[in-house]
């Protein structure tokens, strides 16, 4: 475990859909729950992760922290995860549209500014984040960057075949 959590950490990347599926599989294997950003009730909706083409943003956390997720009500039957006060890691998927691949991101918050000062999340959240980063760096990403995002192995082939990247 770590003694001091960073306040925030993030990594930008370009992943092909099949590589995103591998990362999601790794997250599931790390005893984490994966959630959709919105729900029809005041509890978070578990992500079935299929079809992957419909996904753009997910949140995940170790199963032991899933009870600490805070939901906000947007309208009658629409609630959303409040990532500013919930112990979750944000995962924005790279999305492939019209021969253009968007940049994705994994984002960690170490806590939040509470009424009486900074409130740290449990260290296990950062350990999970580091585990996913390590998996990405060892098995999927190359050292090459474009638009401040690391390029995956599959993305290199996509680019050499005439594909384009977008950073939105």
C-alpha positions in Angstrom: 0.0 0.0 0.0 1.0 3.6 -0.4 1.3 6.0 2.5 0.4 9.2 0.6 -2.0 9.1 -2.4 -1.6 11.6 -5.2 -4.4 14.0 -5.5 -4.9 13.2 -9.2 -3.3 11.1 -11.9 -4.2 10.4 -15.5 -3.1 8.8 -18.7 -4.3 9.6 -22.2 -4.3 6.8 -24.9 -5.6 5.6 -28.2 -7.0 2.1 -28.0 -8.7 0.0 -30.6 -12.1 -1.5 -29.5 -10.6 -5.0 -29.0 -7.8 -3.6 -26.8 -10.4 -1.7 -24.8 -12.2 -5.1 -24.3 -8.9 -6.6 -23.0 -8.5 -3.7 -20.5 -12.1 -4.1 -19.3 -11.5 -7.9 -18.9 -8.4 -7.1 -16.8 -10.4 -4.7 -14.6 -13.1 -7.4 -14.0 -10.3 -9.8 -13.1 -9.0 -7.4 -10.5 -12.1 -7.9 -8.4 -13.6 -4.5 -9.5 -17.1 -3.5 -10.4 -17.6 -1.5 -13.5 -20.4 1.1 -13.7 -22.2 3.1 -16.3 -22.1 6.9 -15.7 -26.0 7.0 -15.5 -28.7 4.9 -13.9 -32.5 4.8 -13.7 -32.3 4.5 -10.0 -30.4 6.0 -7.1 -27.9 3.1 -7.1 -25.2 2.8 -9.8 -25.9 0.6 -12.8 -23.4 -2.2 -13.4 -21.9 -2.2 -16.9 -22.5 -5.3 -19.0 -19.8 -3.9 -21.4 -21.6 -5.2 -24.5 -21.8 -4.0 -27.2 -18.5 -2.2 -26.6 -19.2 0.3 -29.5 -21.9 1.9 -27.3 -19.6 2.7 -24.5 -17.7 6.0 -24.1 -17.3 6.5 -20.4 -17.2 4.0 -17.5 -16.3 4.2 -13.8 -14.8 1.3 -11.8 -13.7 0.6 -8.3 -12.7 -2.3 -6.1 -15.7 -4.2 -5.0 -15.1 -3.3 -1.3 -15.5 0.4 -2.1 -18.7 0.1 -4.2 -20.9 1.1 -1.2 -19.3 4.5 -1.1 -20.5 5.6 -4.6 -22.6 8.8 -4.5 -25.4 9.3 -7.0 -27.0 12.6 -8.0 -30.5 13.1 -9.5 -30.5 14.8 -12.9 -34.3 14.3 -13.7 -37.2 12.1 -12.8 -35.6 8.7 -13.8 -32.0 9.7 -14.4 -29.3 9.6 -11.9 -25.5 9.9 -12.4 -22.4 8.9 -10.5 -20.8 11.9 -8.8 -17.1 11.2 -9.4 -16.0 14.2 -7.4 -17.0 12.5 -4.1 -17.1 8.8 -5.0 -14.2 6.4 -4.8 -14.2 5.6 -8.5 -11.7 5.6 -11.3 -12.9 7.2 -14.6 -12.2 5.3 -17.8 -13.1 7.2 -21.0 -13.0 4.8 -24.0 -11.4 5.5 -27.3 -14.3 5.6 -29.8 -14.0 4.6 -33.4 -16.3 6.7 -35.7 -16.1 7.3 -39.5 -12.4 6.2 -39.7 -11.4 8.4 -36.8 -10.3 7.2 -33.4 -10.8 9.5 -30.4 -8.5 9.8 -27.5 -9.3 7.9 -24.3 -8.3 8.5 -20.7 -8.0 6.9 -17.3 -8.3 9.3 -14.4 -7.7 8.8 -10.7 -8.7 11.1 -7.9 -7.1 10.5 -4.5 -9.9 12.1 -2.6 -11.9 15.3 -2.4 -12.1 18.6 -0.7 -14.6 18.1 2.1 -16.1 20.6 4.5 -13.2 20.3 6.9 -10.4 19.8 4.4 -9.0 17.1 2.1 -10.6 13.6 2.5 -8.4 10.8 1.2 -9.8 7.7 -0.5 -8.6 4.3 0.7 -5.2 3.3 -0.7 -6.7 0.2 -2.4 -8.2 2.6 -5.0 -4.8 3.8 -6.0 -3.4 0.3 -6.1 -6.1 -0.8 -8.6 -5.3 2.3 -10.7 -1.6 1.5 -10.7 -2.4 -2.1 -11.6 -4.5 -1.0 -14.7 -1.8 1.5 -15.7 0.9 -1.2 -15.4 -1.2 -3.6 -17.6 -1.8 -0.9 -20.2 1.9 0.0 -20.4 3.2 -3.6 -20.4 0.7 -5.3 -22.7 -1.1 -2.7 -24.9 0.6 0.7 -25.3 3.7 1.6 -27.2 6.0 4.5 -26.2 4.8 6.6 -29.2 2.5 9.5 -28.4 0.2 11.6 -30.6 -2.1 14.4 -29.3 -0.5 13.7 -25.8 -1.9 10.2 -25.9 0.0 6.9 -26.0 -0.6 4.8 -29.1 -1.5 1.2 -28.7 -0.1 -1.7 -30.8 -3.5 -2.0 -32.6 -3.7 1.7 -33.2 -0.3 1.7 -35.0 -1.7 -0.8 -37.5 -4.9 1.3 -37.8 -2.8 4.4 -38.6 -0.7 2.7 -41.1 -3.9 1.5 -42.9 -5.0 5.1 -43.3 -6.9 5.7 -40.1 -6.9 9.1 -38.3 -6.8 10.2 -34.7 -8.9 12.8 -32.9 -8.4 14.3 -29.5 -12.0 15.2 -28.5 
